[in-house]
């Protein structure tokens, strides 16, 4: 979680267009993860019937990263990270619709708690305000991430998590490759170190360790642990970027993370 939490500060720090950052992130992480999979002897074989699902999951992952990084650029680490952490409750609301599971009324209460948290994050419903746009993009990012997780839920049991992540990185790289030529990507000469850090620490190592933790913890326990991610991210932003969250952001964050922890503990029980 500590490694994954660096995404907020790095997303704010790297000074390049967002599609270019995500394109290089996916390319670098894809190469690193490919080397890791070959070293571990992990199979890349995917059944033909699962290929459309993995293609869609890769597109959703790319949209999740792009909207998240735009949210970071428009606001700060705290608002960017807290707004995407609405995804566990969004997932709880979408799961009965997509996977035909039983709908639980308590999820409406948790959704209300999240909405109140968002109210504290947004300074006002003024879409000319960059923070309002950032929260909107953060929620859109959370929806993309929730959809990606739900459609991948049925596939994780059949394939290695690192191989699935590699395929998603390849898909993101292919779709964003044109942006590396049509947008200004000259900044990579000065920004290659933080971009490589984003690819290596945040994406390749961070996500691989998180997937590995599922062998020791239930996914629910891992979800409870993952709710510390925005807290780590905000602390990293305070140390390296001198971004101190205002009081209303802290209140909103507490409400959103409370809903995440309640949902995770409830599922666990």
C-alpha positions in Angstrom: 0.0 0.0 0.0 2.9 2.4 0.8 4.3 1.8 -2.7 0.9 2.1 -4.5 0.2 5.3 -2.5 3.1 7.1 -4.3 0.9 7.5 -7.4 -0.7 10.7 -6.0 2.5 12.6 -5.4 4.2 11.3 -8.6 1.1 12.2 -10.6 1.2 15.7 -9.3 5.0 16.0 -9.7 5.6 14.7 -13.2 5.2 17.7 -15.6 4.0 16.1 -18.8 0.5 15.8 -20.5 -1.6 13.1 -18.7 -1.9 10.7 -21.7 1.9 10.9 -22.2 2.5 10.1 -18.5 0.2 7.1 -18.5 1.5 5.9 -21.9 5.1 5.9 -20.6 3.9 4.4 -17.3 2.2 1.5 -19.1 5.2 1.0 -21.4 7.9 1.0 -18.7 5.7 -1.1 -16.3 4.8 -3.6 -19.1 8.5 -4.2 -19.9 9.4 -4.7 -16.2 6.4 -7.0 -15.5 7.2 -9.0 -18.6 10.8 -9.6 -17.3 9.3 -10.6 -13.9 6.8 -13.0 -15.4 9.5 -14.7 -17.6 11.8 -15.0 -14.5 9.0 -16.6 -12.5 8.0 -18.8 -15.4 4.4 -17.4 -15.5 2.3 -18.4 -18.5 0.8 -15.7 -20.7 -1.6 -18.1 -22.3 -5.2 -16.7 -22.4 -8.3 -18.6 -23.6 -9.9 -17.1 -26.7 -13.3 -16.7 -24.9 -11.6 -14.5 -22.2 -9.8 -12.2 -24.6 -12.6 -9.7 -25.1 -13.1 -9.4 -21.3 -9.4 -8.7 -20.8 -9.4 -6.2 -23.7 -12.3 -4.3 -22.0 -10.6 -4.5 -18.6 -7.4 -3.0 -20.1 -9.4 -0.1 -21.7 -11.2 0.6 -18.3 -7.8 0.5 -16.5 -6.4 3.1 -18.9 -9.5 5.3 -18.5 -9.2 4.9 -14.7 -5.6 6.1 -14.7 -6.1 9.0 -17.1 -9.2 10.4 -15.3 -7.4 9.9 -11.9 -4.3 11.8 -13.1 -6.4 14.6 -14.6 -8.1 14.8 -11.1 -4.7 15.1 -9.5 -3.5 17.8 -11.9 -6.7 19.9 -11.3 -6.6 19.7 -7.5 -4.1 18.1 -5.1 -3.1 14.7 -3.8 -5.7 14.6 -1.0 -8.8 15.4 -3.2 -7.5 13.2 -6.1 -6.9 10.1 -4.0 -10.0 10.5 -1.7 -12.4 11.0 -4.7 -11.3 7.7 -6.3 -11.7 5.9 -3.0 -15.4 6.0 -3.5 -14.9 2.9 -5.7 -15.5 0.3 -2.9 -19.1 1.6 -2.3 -19.6 2.1 -6.1 -18.6 -1.5 -6.5 -21.1 -2.6 -3.9 -23.9 -0.8 -5.7 -22.9 -2.1 -9.2 -22.2 -5.7 -8.2 -25.9 -6.7 -7.8 -26.7 -5.2 -11.3 -23.7 -6.8 -13.2 -23.1 -10.1 -11.3 -26.8 -10.6 -10.2 -25.9 -10.8 -6.5 -28.5 -9.9 -3.8 -28.9 -6.2 -3.3 -28.4 -5.0 0.3 -30.2 -1.9 1.6 -27.2 -1.0 3.9 -25.3 -0.1 0.7 -27.7 2.8 0.2 -26.7 4.2 3.6 -23.0 3.8 2.8 -23.6 5.5 -0.5 -25.2 8.4 1.4 -22.2 8.6 3.7 -19.9 8.8 0.7 -22.1 11.5 -0.9 -21.8 13.6 2.3 -18.0 13.0 2.2 -18.0 14.2 -1.4 -20.0 17.3 -0.3 -17.1 18.2 2.0 -14.5 17.7 -0.8 -16.3 19.9 -3.3 -16.2 23.7 -2.5 -19.5 24.2 -4.4 -21.4 22.8 -7.4 -19.5 25.2 -9.7 -18.1 23.3 -12.7 -15.8 26.2 -13.6 -14.0 25.4 -10.3 -11.0 23.1 -10.9 -11.6 21.2 -7.6 -15.2 20.4 -8.6 -14.0 19.1 -12.0 -11.3 17.1 -10.1 -13.9 15.4 -7.8 -16.1 14.6 -10.9 -13.1 13.1 -12.7 -12.1 11.2 -9.6 -15.6 9.6 -9.3 -15.6 8.8 -13.0 -12.2 7.1 -12.4 -13.7 5.2 -9.5 -16.5 3.9 -11.7 -14.0 2.7 -14.4 -12.0 1.0 -11.7 -15.1 -0.6 -10.1 -16.2 -1.9 -13.5 -12.7 -3.2 -14.3 -12.6 -5.1 -11.0 -16.0 -6.6 -11.4 -15.5 -7.9 -14.9 -12.1 -9.3 -13.9 -13.5 -11.0 -10.8 -14.5 -14.1 -12.7 -11.1 -14.3 -14.5 -8.6 -13.9 -11.6 -9.1 -17.5 -10.4 -8.2 -18.9 -13.8 -5.0 -16.9 -14.5 -2.0 -15.5 -12.8 -2.6 -11.9 -11.5 0.7 -10.6 -12.8 0.0 -12.0 -16.3 -3.5 -10.3 -16.3 -1.9 -7.0 -15.2 0.7 -7.3 -18.0 -2.0 -7.8 -20.6 -3.8 -4.7 -19.3 -0.6 -2.7 -19.5 0.0 -3.8 -23.1 -3.6 -2.7 -24.0 -3.1 0.7 -22.3 0.3 1.1 -24.1 -1.2 0.3 -27.5 -4.1 2.8 -27.1 -1.9 5.6 -25.8 1.1 5.1 -28.2 -0.2 7.7 -30.7 -0.3 10.3 -27.9 3.5 9.9 -27.4 4.0 11.2 -30.9 1.1 13.7 -31.3 1.5 15.4 -27.8 4.6 16.9 -26.3 6.5 14.0 -24.9 9.9 15.8 -24.9 9.7 16.2 -21.0 10.6 12.5 -20.6 14.3 13.5 -21.0 14.1 15.3 -17.7 11.2 13.3 -16.1 12.4 9.8 -16.9 13.4 9.1 -13.2 10.0 9.9 -11.6 8.2 8.2 -14.5 10.3 5.0 -14.1 9.6 5.2 -10.3 5.9 5.4 -11.1 6.2 2.4 -13.4 8.5 0.3 -11.2 7.5 1.1 -7.5 3.9 2.1 -7.9 2.7 -0.2 -10.8 5.0 -3.2 -11.2 6.2 -3.9 -7.6 3.3 -2.3 -5.7 0.5 -4.1 -7.6 2.4 -7.4 -7.7 2.9 -7.3 -3.9 -0.8 -6.5 -3.4 -1.8 -9.4 -5.6 0.6 -11.6 -3.7 -1.0 -10.6 -0.3 -4.2 -12.4 -1.4 -2.3 -15.7 -0.7 -2.1 -14.7 3.0 -5.2 -12.5 3.4 -8.8 -12.7 2.2 -9.6 -10.0 -0.5 -11.8 -8.3 2.2 -8.9 -8.1 4.6 -6.7 -6.7 1.8 -9.5 -4.1 1.0 -9.6 -3.0 4.7 -5.8 -2.6 4.6 -6.0 -0.7 1.2 -8.2 2.0 2.8 -4.9 3.3 4.4 -3.8 4.2 0.9 -5.1 7.8 0.7 -3.7 8.4 4.2 -0.2 7.3 3.1 -0.7 9.3 -0.2 -1.7 12.5 1.7 1.3 12.2 4.1 3.7 11.6 1.1 2.2 14.7 -0.6 2.7 16.8 2.6 6.3 15.7 2.9 7.4 16.0 -0.7 5.0 18.5 -2.2 4.1 20.6 0.9 0.4 20.0 0.2 -1.5 20.4 3.5 -5.2 19.4 3.2 -7.8 21.8 4.5 -10.1 20.9 7.3 -13.1 20.2 5.0 -11.0 17.8 3.0 -10.1 15.9 6.1 -13.8 15.6 7.2 -14.8 14.4 3.7 -11.9 11.9 3.7 -12.9 10.5 7.1 -16.5 10.0 6.0 -15.5 8.3 2.7 -12.9 6.0 4.4 -15.4 5.2 7.2 -17.8 3.9 4.5 -15.0 1.8 3.0 -14.0 0.2 6.3 -17.7 -0.4 7.3 -18.4 -2.2 4.0 -15.1 -4.2 4.2 -15.7 -5.4 7.8 -19.4 -6.1 7.1 -18.4 -8.3 4.1 -15.8 -10.0 6.2 -18.3 -10.9 8.9 
